[in-house]
Amino acid sequence: MNGTNKLLQAPPYPVEQSLKRLGENLRTARIRRNITIASAAERIGTGPRAVMDAEKGKPSTGMVVYAALLWLYDLLSELDEVGDPSSDNEGLMLESTRQRTRARKSKGLDNDF
């Protein structure tokens, strides 16, 4: 094994596009708040390169950087909604098809002690 993660090098196209949109959204939020890259990095405890990479939507950027930037811009609550099991319509449907529809019929109590 060569140690490279293929997912980080070439994620599925929809994943790549979502990360790019997230990065663009983070950049817009930073600019609207008149925060420099250096200031954002300092405030979340990382370096400017990590902020720049997040704003580019680089797959290799750690999730914690994205989450910290959302927190900095007071947008972290929206992350709480991501992957919410109550919004997973397909998963809920699949789960309901696996539910037992009735309990097994009891054979009754055995008084044999």
N, C-alpha and C positions, 0 to 999 in steps of 0.2 A: 504494500500500500504506500502511496506517495504522500499521504497526509493532507491532501487538499480535499476540501468539502465541495463536491460538485454543486450542491444546492447554493452555496455562497457564490460560486463562480458563474452559474447560469440557472437562476431560479425559474420556475414556470412563468411564462409571460404575464399572466394575470397577477401573480405575486409581485413581479418586478414593477408592473404598472401601479399597483397599490402602494408600494413603498415609495415610488417616485412622487405620487400624489401626496402622501403623508409628508414627505420631505418638503415639497412645495408649500404645503399648508403650514408647516412649522416655520419655514422661512418667512411667509407672509405674516404670521403671528408675531414673530420677532421684530420684523420691520415696523409693523403697526405700533408696536410698543416702544419703538425707538431704542432697541437694545442692540448693542454690537455683538458680533460673534464672540469676541474675547470676553465681554461681560457675561453673556449667557453661559459660556464655558466655565468661567470662574464661579458663577452662582450655583451651578449644578455639580461642581467639583470635578471637572474634566478639562481636557485641552481643547483648543480651538479646532483642531483637526477632526475631533469626534463630532462637534456641532456641524462643521462643514459637511462631513460625510453623511450625517443624518439628514441634512437639508437636501442632499443629492439623492437620498433614498438608497444608499449603498446597502446591499444585503448583509455585508460583514459587520455593520454597525450593531452593537449590542442593543438588545431590547431595552435595557435600563437607560440608555441614552435617550431613546425615543420617549420613554415614560417620564424621565426627568424633565425633558423639554416641555412635554405636555403639562406637567406639574407647574413648571416655571411660568407658563402662559395661562395658568388656571383653566386648563382644558382636560385635566386628568380624569375627571368624572366620566367623560365620554369613553375612555378606555375601559371603564367598568362594564359598559354595555357590550363590549366585544366578546363574542362567544358565549353570551348568556344562554344557559340551557333552556330557559323558558321561551326563548325566541327561536330555538332550533326545531322548526316545523318538521323537517324530515326525520330527525332523531326522535321527536315525540311520537310521530306516526309509527316508526319502526318499533319503538318501545311498546306502544299500545298493542301491536299485533303479537307481541311475545307474551303479553299478560295472560295469565290463566283465566279462562272464562268461567270456570266453576271448580269448586274443590272436589276432590275425590269423594265418592260416597263412602261413608263410614260403615265399617263392618259391625259396628255396635260394640258395646263394652263386653269384655270377657271377664266373667266372675271366677275364672279358674285361678286360684291362688296357689 
